[in-house]
Amino acid sequence: MCGIIGYIGSKPVVPVLIEGLRRMEYRGYDSAGVALVSPEGISLRRSAGKLVNLENVIKADPVDGFYGVGHTRWATHGRPTEENAHPHRDCTGRIVVVHNGIIENYLELKHELQAQGHVFKTETDTEIVAHLVEREMQQDGLENAVRRALTYMRGMFALVLISVDDPEKIVAVRNGPPIVVGLGDDEFFVASDIPAILAHTRDVVFLGDEEMAIITRTGVAFTDYEGRAVSKTTQRVLWDPIAAEKGGHKHFMLKEIYEQPTAARDTILGRVSLDRGEIFLDDMRIPEETFRALDKITIIACGTSWHAGLVGKYLLEQLAHVPVEVDYGSEYRYRNPIVGKRELTVVITQSGETADTLAALREARRKGASSIAICNVVGSMATREADGTVYTHAGPEIGVASTKAFTSQLVALQLLALYLAQVRQTLSPEAIREHVEALLLLPQLIEQAVRASGAMEKVAERFHSRTDFLFLGRGINYPIALEGALKLKEISYIHAEGYPAGEMKHGPIALIDERMPVVAIAPQDHVFEKMVGNVQEAKARGGSVIAITTEGDPRMSAVLDPQHDVALAMPATTALLTPIIMTIPLQLLAYYIAVRRGCDVDQPRNLAKSVTVE
């Protein structure tokens, strides 16, 4: 959840560390710090709050060194104070550690170390790592001391350490949360996410679980926990660093909403043939016989990706004729799931590093399921562990609230469903061709949907002071009601609920009054008239309605009152693609309401971009 950066090379160290931390601000944090090694020893500068506070501390008390590490922290153990901010030191002050994740048995280890005379200065679980390594370094160098210290620790963690007594060396360890090593020209980097180092190098190596990187000025050695050499593949990151900047938009979230036509186009590119009515998924390392024999598909995800999975259920069942369950990654492995040998597990994760989703993937594979990852990050843990991958090509998504990553996941699920229909012969080439035609038009339709920005800004002016919202949808657009409610909650802190519209009479209708806006997702499809009926029921209880519907159909507008209600028409597409189009105005609604309320849109409170611990 936090940001790690380390650097060894010829550049001035502090600017590299601070800029790396700034490029990971989107991950969320409540304190920050850096540690640098110089001939005088290790110097620390830390502060609570935003990076600007740390920069002011450094201006007031400058620091320099030959190499160093930096960190932005979300509090897990201990309050968000300067004292608890990373990096943390041992008793001697000659060892420093930064850490993402949780040391589950830290209290037990802390009591043991205190009995041995170690003195602790913070409330964190991280500090025990420095003291463990201090104890073990009485025998030999840093990396071996770290290896021995690891045998005492339980949990999921990423660690980066430096020591004055083993100079010119950075040691990085992964057991859960991601670690990426950057390879430059006579300089090396380590970070928890690619954007931190992308301005300096595009050549990266992803650590696997229970792997270590020993970084010096002359190169990087990769080993397992036992010290055995591990062969790693260098990957070339194709993202343009400028793509991670705001590009003239006020917030990253708005920029990423506007990038959705390109993200959808890039996800489709090279994967469809209109002439042949065929789908191509190059990273699918599963025999077609396995797909033809499937009895069941289970989709596993968390948060917004779980909503994409709910849409995927409709797509896969309708197109590929396979029963589908959708499960939360955080719940899946705790209920001892029944997994058959003829089952396919599909995990959806933007980062490929979501801890709960990875744990669920491993549980499904352990029980014999084949597996596919739908993911945005090449080389991430999910893509390495799954049998096949459908990459989304959304590019870096900096805003914490997912926008283009979500709609790209929906595009990828459409491609996967059509691919399985092709392999299982549940659709003819002619039928697939019709779906491909609609897919190829999709980026243009998203562009039209984004033009609702101005209209949604006006809607936000009317409704931003409300305290509760109800989002309604039916069929394949019910998950979009859930997603719309989540977006509003995440960035504006307004209570919102998403419901299948047919369930409104089974409870939520009691909440509707003149202060409760009802957002109705009502494209022109086989349940449109039922949605019109649900809207009339809401209006009869005094609710104001914000209806998102299909252009050219006046039936919804006919039941609305322009004085109290809003109707917004989206471009028409096929029923199975409507969730993508209907999502856009809901993203804009959440964005403009949050802006009107003065909220931190890109870094909403208490949230992080990638949840890499349970």
C-alpha positions as CSV (number, residue, x, y, z in Angstrom):
1,M,0.0,0.0,0.0
2,C,2.9,2.3,0.6
3,G,5.7,3.7,-1.5
4,I,9.3,2.5,-1.5
5,I,12.3,3.9,-3.5
6,G,16.0,3.2,-3.3
7,Y,18.8,4.5,-5.4
8,I,22.6,3.9,-5.9
9,G,24.4,5.7,-8.7
10,S,26.1,9.0,-9.6
11,K,23.0,11.3,-9.6
12,P,22.3,13.5,-6.5
13,V,20.4,11.1,-4.3
14,V,17.8,13.3,-2.6
15,P,16.1,14.5,-5.8
16,V,15.9,11.0,-7.1
17,L,14.3,9.8,-3.9
18,I,11.8,12.7,-3.5
19,E,10.7,12.5,-7.1
20,G,10.3,8.8,-6.9
21,L,8.1,9.2,-3.8
22,R,6.1,12.0,-5.5
23,R,5.3,9.7,-8.5
24,M,3.9,7.2,-6.0
25,E,1.7,9.7,-4.1
26,Y,-1.3,8.2,-5.8
27,R,-0.8,5.0,-3.7
28,G,-1.9,7.0,-0.6
29,Y,0.2,7.8,2.5
30,D,0.2,9.7,5.8
31,S,4.0,10.3,6.4
32,A,7.3,10.2,4.5
33,G,11.0,9.9,5.0
34,V,14.4,9.3,3.5
35,A,17.7,7.9,4.7
36,L,21.1,8.5,3.0
37,V,24.5,7.0,3.6
38,S,27.6,9.3,3.7
39,P,31.1,9.0,5.3
40,E,29.5,10.3,8.6
41,G,27.0,7.4,8.7
42,I,23.3,7.3,8.0
43,S,21.2,10.5,8.0
44,L,17.4,10.4,8.4
45,R,14.8,13.0,7.6
46,R,11.1,12.3,8.2
47,S,7.8,14.0,8.7
48,A,4.1,13.3,9.1
49,G,1.8,14.4,6.4
50,K,2.4,15.2,2.7
51,L,5.8,15.2,0.9
52,V,5.9,19.0,1.0
53,N,6.4,18.6,4.8
54,L,9.4,16.3,4.2
55,E,10.8,18.7,1.6
56,N,10.6,21.5,4.2
57,V,12.4,19.4,6.8
58,I,15.2,18.8,4.3
59,K,15.4,22.5,3.3
60,A,15.7,23.4,7.0
61,D,18.3,20.7,7.7
62,P,19.9,19.6,4.4
63,V,21.1,16.0,3.9
64,D,23.2,14.3,1.3
65,G,24.8,11.0,0.7
66,F,26.2,8.4,-1.8
67,Y,23.0,6.3,-1.9
68,G,19.8,5.9,0.0
69,V,16.2,4.9,0.4
70,G,12.8,6.6,0.8
71,H,9.3,5.7,1.9
72,T,5.7,7.0,2.1
73,R,3.7,5.2,4.8
74,W,0.1,4.4,5.4
75,A,-0.3,3.7,9.1
76,T,-1.0,0.0,10.1
77,H,0.8,-0.3,13.4
78,G,1.2,3.0,15.2
79,R,-0.1,6.5,14.6
80,P,0.9,8.6,11.6
81,T,3.6,10.6,13.4
82,E,7.1,11.6,12.5
83,E,8.4,9.1,15.0
84,N,6.6,6.2,13.3
85,A,7.4,7.3,9.8
86,H,9.9,5.2,7.8
87,P,12.8,4.6,7.5
88,H,13.5,2.9,10.8
89,R,16.8,2.2,12.6
90,D,18.3,-0.4,14.9
91,C,19.8,0.4,18.3
92,T,23.1,1.5,16.8
93,G,21.6,3.7,14.1
94,R,23.8,1.9,11.5
95,I,21.0,-0.2,9.9
96,V,18.0,1.3,8.2
97,V,14.9,-0.4,6.8
98,V,11.8,0.6,4.8
99,H,8.9,-1.8,4.7
100,N,5.5,-2.4,3.1
101,G,3.2,-5.0,4.5
102,I,2.6,-6.5,7.9
103,I,4.9,-8.5,10.3
104,E,2.2,-10.7,11.9
105,N,4.3,-11.9,14.8
106,Y,6.0,-8.6,15.6
107,L,4.9,-8.4,19.2
108,E,6.3,-11.8,20.0
109,L,9.6,-10.8,18.3
110,K,9.6,-7.4,20.0
111,H,9.3,-9.0,23.4
112,E,12.1,-11.4,22.6
113,L,14.4,-8.6,21.4
114,Q,13.6,-6.4,24.4
115,A,14.6,-9.3,26.7
116,Q,17.9,-9.3,24.8
117,G,18.5,-5.6,25.5
118,H,17.2,-4.0,22.3
119,V,15.5,-0.6,22.9
120,F,12.5,0.3,20.6
121,K,11.6,3.9,19.8
122,T,8.4,3.5,17.7
123,E,5.0,1.8,17.8
124,T,5.6,0.1,14.4
125,D,6.0,-3.5,13.4
126,T,8.8,-2.4,11.0
127,E,11.3,-1.5,13.7
128,I,11.7,-5.1,14.7
129,V,13.2,-5.9,11.3
130,A,16.1,-3.5,11.9
131,H,16.7,-5.0,15.3
132,L,16.6,-8.5,14.0
133,V,19.1,-7.7,11.3
134,E,21.3,-5.9,13.9
135,R,21.4,-9.0,16.0
136,E,22.2,-11.2,12.9
137,M,24.9,-8.9,11.5
138,Q,27.2,-9.8,14.4
139,Q,28.1,-12.8,12.2
140,D,28.6,-11.4,8.7
141,G,27.3,-9.1,5.9
142,L,23.9,-7.5,5.3
143,E,22.3,-9.9,2.9
144,N,23.1,-13.0,5.0
145,A,21.9,-11.2,8.2
146,V,18.6,-10.4,6.4
147,R,18.2,-14.0,5.3
148,R,18.5,-15.2,8.8
149,A,16.2,-12.5,10.1
150,L,13.6,-13.7,7.6
151,T,13.4,-17.1,9.2
152,Y,11.9,-15.5,12.3
153,M,9.2,-13.3,10.6
154,R,5.7,-14.2,9.6
155,G,3.5,-12.1,7.3
156,M,3.5,-10.5,3.9
157,F,6.1,-7.8,3.4
158,A,8.5,-6.0,1.1
159,L,11.7,-4.9,2.7
160,V,14.6,-2.7,1.6
161,L,17.6,-2.3,3.8
162,I,21.0,-0.5,3.9
163,S,23.8,-0.6,6.5
164,V,26.9,1.5,7.2
165,D,28.8,-1.6,8.1
166,D,28.2,-3.2,4.7
167,P,28.5,-0.1,2.5
168,E,27.6,0.5,-1.2
169,K,24.8,-2.1,-1.0
170,I,21.0,-2.1,-1.0
171,V,19.2,-5.3,-0.1
172,A,15.6,-5.8,-1.2
173,V,13.2,-8.7,-0.2
174,R,9.8,-9.6,-1.4
175,N,7.2,-11.8,0.3
176,G,3.8,-10.5,-1.0
177,P,3.9,-6.8,-1.7
178,P,5.6,-5.9,-5.0
179,I,9.2,-5.0,-5.5
180,V,10.7,-3.9,-8.9
181,V,14.4,-3.4,-9.6
182,G,15.4,-0.8,-12.2
183,L,18.5,-1.2,-14.3
184,G,20.1,2.0,-15.6
185,D,23.4,3.1,-17.0
186,D,25.8,2.6,-14.1
187,E,22.9,3.2,-11.7
188,F,20.3,1.0,-10.1
189,F,16.9,1.5,-8.5
190,V,14.5,-0.4,-6.3
191,A,10.8,0.6,-5.9
192,S,7.4,-0.7,-5.0
193,D,5.9,0.5,-8.3
194,I,7.2,1.3,-11.8
195,P,6.2,5.0,-12.0
196,A,8.8,5.8,-9.3
197,I,11.7,4.9,-11.6
198,L,10.3,5.3,-15.0
199,A,11.9,8.8,-15.6
200,H,15.3,7.1,-15.2
201,T,15.0,3.6,-16.8
202,R,12.6,1.4,-18.7
203,D,14.4,-1.8,-18.0
204,V,13.0,-3.5,-14.9
205,V,13.0,-6.8,-13.1
206,F,10.1,-7.9,-10.9
207,L,11.1,-9.9,-7.8
208,G,9.0,-13.0,-7.1
209,D,7.9,-14.1,-3.6
210,E,10.7,-15.2,-1.3
211,E,13.3,-13.6,-3.6
212,M,16.1,-11.1,-2.8
213,A,18.0,-8.5,-4.8
214,I,21.5,-7.5,-3.7
215,I,22.1,-4.1,-5.4
216,T,25.6,-2.6,-5.6
217,R,27.2,0.0,-7.9
218,T,28.5,-2.7,-10.2
219,G,25.3,-4.7,-10.6
220,V,22.4,-6.7,-9.2
221,A,22.4,-10.3,-7.9
222,F,19.1,-12.1,-7.5
223,T,18.7,-15.0,-5.1
224,D,16.1,-16.9,-3.1
225,Y,15.9,-16.8,0.7
226,E,18.5,-19.6,0.9
227,G,21.0,-17.6,-1.1
228,R,20.7,-19.7,-4.3
229,A,21.0,-17.7,-7.5
230,V,17.7,-17.0,-9.3
231,S,17.6,-16.4,-13.0
232,K,15.5,-13.3,-13.8
233,T,14.2,-11.8,-17.0
234,T,14.6,-8.0,-17.7
235,Q,11.4,-6.5,-19.0
236,R,11.1,-3.3,-21.1
237,V,8.4,-0.9,-19.9
238,L,6.7,0.8,-22.9
239,W,4.8,3.4,-20.9
240,D,5.7,7.0,-21.8
241,P,6.7,8.8,-18.6
242,I,4.7,11.8,-19.8
243,A,1.6,9.6,-19.8
244,A,1.7,9.6,-16.0
245,E,1.4,13.4,-15.9
246,K,-1.9,15.3,-15.8
247,G,-1.6,16.5,-19.3
248,G,-3.4,19.8,-18.6
249,H,-6.3,18.3,-16.6
250,K,-6.9,19.4,-13.0
251,H,-6.7,15.9,-11.6
252,F,-5.3,12.5,-12.7
253,M,-8.8,11.0,-12.4
254,L,-10.3,13.4,-15.0
255,K,-7.3,12.8,-17.3
256,E,-7.9,9.0,-17.0
257,I,-11.6,9.4,-17.7
258,Y,-10.7,11.1,-20.9
259,E,-8.1,8.4,-21.8
260,Q,-10.7,5.7,-21.9
261,P,-11.3,5.7,-25.6
262,T,-7.6,5.1,-26.2
263,A,-7.4,2.5,-23.4
264,A,-10.3,0.6,-25.0
265,R,-8.8,0.9,-28.5
266,D,-5.4,-0.4,-27.3
267,T,-7.0,-3.3,-25.4
268,I,-8.8,-4.4,-28.6
269,L,-5.9,-3.7,-30.9
270,G,-4.5,-6.8,-32.7
271,R,-6.9,-9.2,-31.0
272,V,-9.9,-9.2,-33.4
273,S,-10.3,-10.0,-37.1
274,L,-13.4,-8.5,-38.7
275,D,-12.8,-10.4,-41.9
276,R,-12.6,-13.8,-40.3
277,G,-14.9,-13.2,-37.3
278,E,-12.1,-14.4,-35.0
279,I,-10.5,-13.5,-31.6
280,F,-6.8,-13.8,-30.9
281,L,-5.4,-14.0,-27.3
282,D,-1.7,-14.5,-27.6
283,D,-0.9,-14.9,-23.9
284,M,-3.3,-17.8,-23.5
285,R,-1.2,-20.8,-22.5
286,I,-4.1,-23.2,-21.9
287,P,-5.0,-25.9,-24.4
288,E,-8.3,-25.4,-26.2
289,E,-9.4,-28.8,-25.1
290,T,-9.4,-27.5,-21.5
291,F,-11.8,-24.7,-22.5
292,R,-14.1,-27.1,-24.4
293,A,-14.3,-29.3,-21.3
294,L,-15.2,-26.6,-18.8
295,D,-18.0,-27.2,-16.3
296,K,-17.6,-23.9,-14.5
297,I,-15.8,-20.5,-14.3
298,T,-15.1,-18.7,-11.1
299,I,-14.2,-15.0,-11.3
300,I,-12.2,-13.6,-8.3
301,A,-11.5,-10.0,-7.7
302,C,-11.7,-7.1,-5.2
303,G,-13.3,-3.7,-5.2
304,T,-14.0,-2.2,-8.6
305,S,-12.5,-5.3,-10.3
306,W,-15.2,-7.4,-8.5
307,H,-17.8,-5.2,-10.3
308,A,-16.1,-6.0,-13.6
309,G,-16.3,-9.6,-12.7
310,L,-20.1,-9.3,-12.2
311,V,-20.4,-7.9,-15.7
312,G,-18.1,-10.8,-16.8
313,K,-20.6,-13.3,-15.5
314,Y,-23.3,-12.1,-17.8
315,L,-20.9,-12.0,-20.8
316,L,-19.4,-15.5,-20.2
317,E,-22.7,-17.2,-19.5
318,Q,-24.5,-15.6,-22.5
319,L,-21.7,-16.0,-25.0
320,A,-19.7,-19.1,-23.9
321,H,-22.6,-21.0,-22.2
322,V,-20.6,-21.8,-19.0
323,P,-22.0,-21.3,-15.5
324,V,-20.1,-18.5,-13.7
325,E,-19.6,-17.6,-10.0
326,V,-18.1,-14.3,-8.9
327,D,-16.3,-14.3,-5.6
328,Y,-14.4,-11.7,-3.5
329,G,-10.7,-12.4,-3.2
330,S,-10.8,-11.6,0.5
331,E,-13.4,-14.3,1.1
332,Y,-12.7,-17.0,-1.3
333,R,-10.0,-19.1,0.5
334,Y,-11.5,-18.8,3.9
335,R,-14.6,-20.9,3.0
336,N,-12.7,-23.9,1.7
337,P,-14.1,-23.5,-1.8
338,I,-15.1,-26.6,-3.8
339,V,-12.9,-26.6,-7.0
340,G,-13.3,-29.1,-9.8
341,K,-10.6,-30.2,-12.3
342,R,-12.8,-28.9,-15.1
343,E,-13.0,-25.4,-13.6
344,L,-11.4,-22.2,-14.8
345,T,-10.5,-19.4,-12.3
346,V,-10.3,-15.9,-13.7
347,V,-8.7,-13.3,-11.5
348,I,-9.1,-9.6,-12.3
349,T,-6.5,-7.2,-10.8
350,Q,-5.3,-3.9,-12.2
351,S,-1.9,-4.1,-10.5
352,G,-1.5,-7.9,-10.5
353,E,-0.3,-7.6,-7.0
354,T,-3.6,-7.5,-4.9
355,A,-2.8,-9.7,-1.9
356,D,-6.3,-11.2,-1.5
357,T,-6.7,-11.9,-5.2
358,L,-3.2,-13.6,-5.4
359,A,-4.0,-15.7,-2.4
360,A,-7.3,-16.8,-4.0
361,L,-5.5,-17.6,-7.3
362,R,-3.0,-19.8,-5.5
363,E,-5.8,-21.6,-3.6
364,A,-7.7,-22.3,-6.8
365,R,-4.6,-23.5,-8.6
366,R,-3.6,-25.7,-5.6
367,K,-7.0,-27.4,-5.9
368,G,-6.6,-28.1,-9.6
369,A,-8.3,-25.2,-11.5
370,S,-6.8,-23.7,-14.7
371,S,-6.3,-20.0,-14.3
372,I,-6.4,-16.7,-16.3
373,A,-5.3,-13.3,-15.1
374,I,-6.9,-10.1,-16.5
375,C,-4.3,-7.5,-15.6
376,N,-2.8,-4.1,-16.6
377,V,0.8,-4.6,-15.4
378,V,3.1,-6.7,-17.6
379,G,5.2,-9.1,-15.5
380,S,3.2,-8.6,-12.3
381,M,2.8,-11.6,-9.9
382,A,-0.7,-12.5,-11.1
383,T,0.5,-12.7,-14.7
384,R,3.5,-14.9,-13.7
385,E,1.4,-17.3,-11.7
386,A,-1.7,-17.7,-13.9
387,D,-1.8,-20.2,-16.8
388,G,-2.9,-17.5,-19.2
389,T,-3.2,-13.7,-19.3
390,V,-5.4,-11.2,-21.0
391,Y,-3.6,-7.9,-20.6
392,T,-5.5,-4.7,-20.5
393,H,-3.6,-1.8,-22.2
394,A,-4.8,1.1,-20.1
395,G,-1.3,2.4,-19.3
396,P,-0.5,3.8,-15.9
397,E,-3.5,4.7,-13.8
398,I,-2.5,7.2,-11.1
399,G,-5.9,8.2,-9.6
400,V,-6.8,5.9,-6.7
401,A,-10.4,5.6,-7.9
402,S,-10.2,3.2,-10.9
403,T,-11.7,4.5,-14.2
404,K,-9.9,3.5,-17.4
405,A,-8.6,0.3,-15.7
406,F,-12.2,-0.7,-15.0
407,T,-13.5,-0.1,-18.5
408,S,-10.5,-1.8,-20.0
409,Q,-11.3,-4.8,-17.8
410,L,-14.8,-4.9,-19.3
411,V,-13.3,-4.8,-22.8
412,A,-10.9,-7.7,-21.9
413,L,-13.8,-9.7,-20.4
414,Q,-15.7,-9.2,-23.7
415,L,-12.7,-10.5,-25.6
416,L,-12.3,-13.4,-23.3
417,A,-16.0,-14.3,-23.5
418,L,-15.9,-14.2,-27.3
419,Y,-12.7,-16.2,-27.4
420,L,-14.3,-19.0,-25.3
421,A,-17.4,-18.9,-27.4
422,Q,-15.1,-19.3,-30.5
423,V,-13.3,-22.3,-28.9
424,R,-16.4,-23.9,-27.6
425,Q,-18.3,-23.2,-30.8
426,T,-21.2,-21.6,-29.0
427,L,-21.2,-18.7,-31.5
428,S,-20.7,-18.9,-35.2
429,P,-18.0,-16.8,-37.0
430,E,-20.8,-14.7,-38.4
431,A,-22.1,-14.0,-34.9
432,I,-18.6,-13.3,-33.6
433,R,-18.1,-10.9,-36.5
434,E,-21.2,-8.9,-35.4
435,H,-19.7,-8.6,-31.8
436,V,-16.4,-7.5,-33.3
437,E,-18.0,-4.8,-35.4
438,A,-19.6,-3.4,-32.2
439,L,-16.3,-3.6,-30.3
440,L,-14.5,-1.7,-33.0
441,L,-17.0,1.1,-32.8
442,L,-16.7,1.2,-29.0
443,P,-13.8,3.7,-28.6
444,Q,-15.7,6.2,-30.7
445,L,-18.8,5.8,-28.6
446,I,-16.8,6.2,-25.4
447,E,-15.5,9.5,-26.8
448,Q,-19.1,10.6,-27.3
449,A,-20.0,9.5,-23.7
450,V,-17.1,11.6,-22.3
451,R,-18.6,14.7,-23.9
452,A,-21.2,14.5,-21.1
453,S,-18.6,16.1,-18.9
454,G,-20.2,19.5,-19.1
455,A,-23.7,18.2,-18.4
456,M,-22.5,16.2,-15.4
457,E,-20.7,19.2,-14.0
458,K,-24.1,21.0,-14.0
459,V,-25.8,18.0,-12.3
460,A,-23.1,18.1,-9.6
461,E,-23.9,21.7,-8.9
462,R,-27.5,20.7,-8.2
463,F,-26.8,17.5,-6.1
464,H,-23.4,17.9,-4.4
465,S,-24.8,18.8,-1.0
466,R,-27.0,15.7,-0.7
467,T,-25.9,13.1,1.9
468,D,-27.2,9.9,0.3
469,F,-27.7,8.5,-3.2
470,L,-29.4,5.3,-4.5
471,F,-28.1,3.8,-7.8
472,L,-30.4,1.4,-9.6
473,G,-29.7,-0.9,-12.5
474,R,-31.0,-4.2,-14.0
475,G,-29.4,-7.2,-15.6
476,I,-25.9,-6.6,-16.9
477,N,-26.1,-3.0,-15.7
478,Y,-26.8,-3.8,-12.1
479,P,-23.0,-4.1,-11.5
480,I,-22.7,-0.6,-12.9
481,A,-25.0,0.7,-10.3
482,L,-22.7,-0.9,-7.7
483,E,-19.7,0.7,-9.4
484,G,-21.4,4.1,-9.6
485,A,-22.2,4.0,-5.9
486,L,-18.6,3.0,-5.1
487,K,-17.1,5.8,-7.1
488,L,-19.2,8.4,-5.3
489,K,-18.4,6.9,-1.9
490,E,-14.6,6.7,-2.6
491,I,-14.0,10.3,-3.7
492,S,-16.8,12.4,-2.4
493,Y,-17.4,10.6,1.0
494,I,-21.2,10.6,0.3
495,H,-23.1,7.5,1.4
496,A,-24.4,5.7,-1.7
497,E,-25.8,2.3,-2.3
498,G,-26.2,0.3,-5.6
499,Y,-29.2,-2.0,-6.0
500,P,-30.8,-4.2,-8.6
501,A,-33.8,-2.1,-9.5
502,G,-36.2,-5.0,-9.0
503,E,-35.1,-5.2,-5.4
504,M,-36.0,-1.6,-4.6
505,K,-39.4,-2.6,-3.2
506,H,-37.7,-5.1,-0.9
507,G,-36.3,-2.4,1.4
508,P,-34.5,0.5,-0.2
509,I,-37.7,2.2,-1.3
510,A,-38.2,3.1,2.4
511,L,-35.2,5.5,2.2
512,I,-36.5,7.5,-0.8
513,D,-37.7,11.0,-0.1
514,E,-37.1,14.5,-1.6
515,R,-33.5,14.5,-0.3
516,M,-32.6,11.2,-1.9
517,P,-31.4,11.3,-5.5
518,V,-32.0,8.1,-7.4
519,V,-29.6,7.4,-10.2
520,A,-31.2,5.1,-12.8
521,I,-29.1,3.3,-15.3
522,A,-31.6,2.6,-18.1
523,P,-30.2,1.8,-21.5
524,Q,-32.6,0.7,-24.2
525,D,-32.7,-3.0,-23.7
526,H,-35.1,-5.8,-22.9
527,V,-35.6,-4.5,-19.3
528,F,-35.9,-0.8,-20.2
529,E,-39.7,-0.6,-19.6
530,K,-39.2,-2.2,-16.2
531,M,-36.6,0.5,-15.3
532,V,-39.1,3.1,-16.4
533,G,-41.5,1.6,-13.9
534,N,-38.9,1.7,-11.1
535,V,-38.3,5.3,-11.8
536,Q,-42.0,6.1,-11.6
537,E,-42.0,4.3,-8.2
538,A,-39.1,6.4,-7.0
539,K,-40.8,9.6,-8.2
540,A,-44.0,8.7,-6.4
541,R,-42.0,8.7,-3.1
542,G,-40.6,12.2,-3.8
543,G,-37.2,11.2,-5.1
544,S,-35.3,13.2,-7.6
545,V,-34.1,11.1,-10.5
546,I,-30.9,11.2,-12.5
547,A,-31.6,8.9,-15.5
548,I,-28.8,7.7,-17.7
549,T,-30.4,6.3,-20.8
550,T,-29.9,5.8,-24.6
551,E,-30.2,8.6,-27.1
552,G,-33.2,8.6,-29.4
553,D,-35.6,7.0,-27.0
554,P,-38.0,9.6,-25.4
555,R,-39.8,7.1,-23.1
556,M,-37.8,7.9,-20.0
557,S,-37.8,11.7,-20.5
558,A,-41.6,11.4,-20.7
559,V,-41.9,10.4,-17.1
560,L,-39.4,12.9,-15.7
561,D,-40.0,16.4,-14.4
562,P,-37.3,18.8,-15.7
563,Q,-37.6,20.9,-12.5
564,H,-36.6,18.0,-10.3
565,D,-35.1,15.4,-12.5
566,V,-32.3,15.0,-15.0
567,A,-32.1,12.8,-18.2
568,L,-28.8,12.2,-19.8
569,A,-28.7,10.3,-23.1
570,M,-25.7,8.1,-24.0
571,P,-24.9,6.7,-27.5
572,A,-26.5,3.4,-28.5
573,T,-24.6,0.2,-28.6
574,T,-25.2,-3.5,-28.2
575,A,-26.8,-4.7,-24.9
576,L,-23.5,-6.4,-23.8
577,L,-21.5,-3.3,-24.3
578,T,-23.8,-0.9,-22.5
579,P,-22.1,-1.3,-19.2
580,I,-19.0,0.4,-20.6
581,I,-20.9,3.3,-22.0
582,M,-23.1,3.7,-18.9
583,T,-20.0,3.8,-16.6
584,I,-18.6,7.0,-18.1
585,P,-21.3,9.5,-16.9
586,L,-21.2,7.9,-13.4
587,Q,-17.5,8.5,-13.2
588,L,-18.0,12.1,-14.2
589,L,-20.8,12.5,-11.7
590,A,-18.6,11.2,-8.8
591,Y,-15.7,13.4,-10.0
592,Y,-17.6,16.7,-10.3
593,I,-19.4,16.2,-7.0
594,A,-16.1,15.5,-5.2
595,V,-14.6,18.6,-6.8
596,R,-17.5,20.7,-5.7
597,R,-17.2,19.3,-2.1
598,G,-13.5,20.2,-2.0
599,C,-12.3,16.6,-1.7
600,D,-8.9,15.2,-2.6
601,V,-10.0,13.5,-5.8
602,D,-6.8,11.6,-6.7
603,Q,-5.9,10.6,-3.1
604,P,-9.1,10.1,-1.2
605,R,-8.7,9.6,2.6
606,N,-7.9,6.1,3.9
607,L,-7.5,4.6,0.5
608,A,-4.6,3.2,-1.4
609,K,-4.2,2.4,-5.1
610,S,-2.9,-1.2,-4.7
611,V,-3.9,-3.2,-1.6
612,T,-0.9,-5.4,-1.2
613,V,-1.7,-6.7,2.3
614,E,-4.7,-8.5,3.7
